[in-house]
């Protein structure tokens, strides 16, 4: 028991012997279920079950940022090339996002609008829709006459609002890398402390003014991201074990309801998620979990429009029935996006990276010729 409680659970990302991809898929499916409640019932959540599910959904959303902070920091520490870092982030987010937005704009909108085709395509709202979503100007934008009967209004893709904050985290790390302030573990820990202080200040004193909603949400997700980053930066000095996770959970319970409560919860979540992520699952089951196809992004950005379309066609569905229909459709759609869009984009990135590397190594030979 002592060995179990105090054994260091840290692993290595390089050998890919982890369960993080499967965990991201699980997070996406939790969000799917939460939205299966939201689409027919609307907001705010009412009832003990819906409120409990919403709390679990929020923990899953923070889980995305915690794991992202952990892995992005590992990537930033390994790579000294800002261009390679930037291209990896761009090819991770935008191919799937652009494909999804185009499908919503060109197929889902015309099929589900209540307007005649000529009127649909004559609306400024229609033509601004791709720009708003891809550039994250208004990720909650709708299309004219589409899903008007839904309790959630014309919102075409609810989950996309979190991508803005993921991109902000990527840009923040990239800028710090560029000026040499995200190269050492100590630097990461300093930025974590500053980010937690920012979150505490906003939670304690509030903020009213320009970008109020963005600042408020950033004060939640930025600490989650940097807590994940800190777990990577401090991995040589922090023994990640069940005993530490238990103490973190106790701290989260003690501070619940205070400005520190949600951040302490993120520390507890980070310790639990990383322990699960590095847990060794034996046999074929473990191999399948570790090598599962990463369809998490596709599930995440496609399940909402799938749910909205199903509910528009079958408005009397219960939340359970809607979730059961959304699940297989989202899995298939996520797999399709992965195979048809994400993998070809990653292959293109790999070819471009190799071509750039060859041109860089060839340049000195040209100079001395």
Secondary structure as GFF3:
##gff-version 3
##sequence-region A 1 369
A	DSSP	alpha_helix	2	6	.	.	.	ID=ss1
A	DSSP	alpha_helix	20	41	.	.	.	ID=ss2
A	DSSP	alpha_helix	48	78	.	.	.	ID=ss3
A	DSSP	alpha_helix	82	103	.	.	.	ID=ss4
A	DSSP	pi_helix	104	108	.	.	.	ID=ss5
A	DSSP	alpha_helix	109	112	.	.	.	ID=ss6
A	DSSP	alpha_helix	117	122	.	.	.	ID=ss7
A	DSSP	alpha_helix	124	134	.	.	.	ID=ss8
A	DSSP	three_ten_helix	158	162	.	.	.	ID=ss9
A	DSSP	alpha_helix	163	178	.	.	.	ID=ss10
A	DSSP	alpha_helix	185	205	.	.	.	ID=ss11
A	DSSP	alpha_helix	212	233	.	.	.	ID=ss12
A	DSSP	alpha_helix	242	254	.	.	.	ID=ss13
A	DSSP	alpha_helix	261	278	.	.	.	ID=ss14
A	DSSP	alpha_helix	283	290	.	.	.	ID=ss15
A	DSSP	alpha_helix	296	313	.	.	.	ID=ss16
A	DSSP	alpha_helix	319	337	.	.	.	ID=ss17
A	DSSP	pi_helix	338	342	.	.	.	ID=ss18
A	DSSP	alpha_helix	343	368	.	.	.	ID=ss19
###
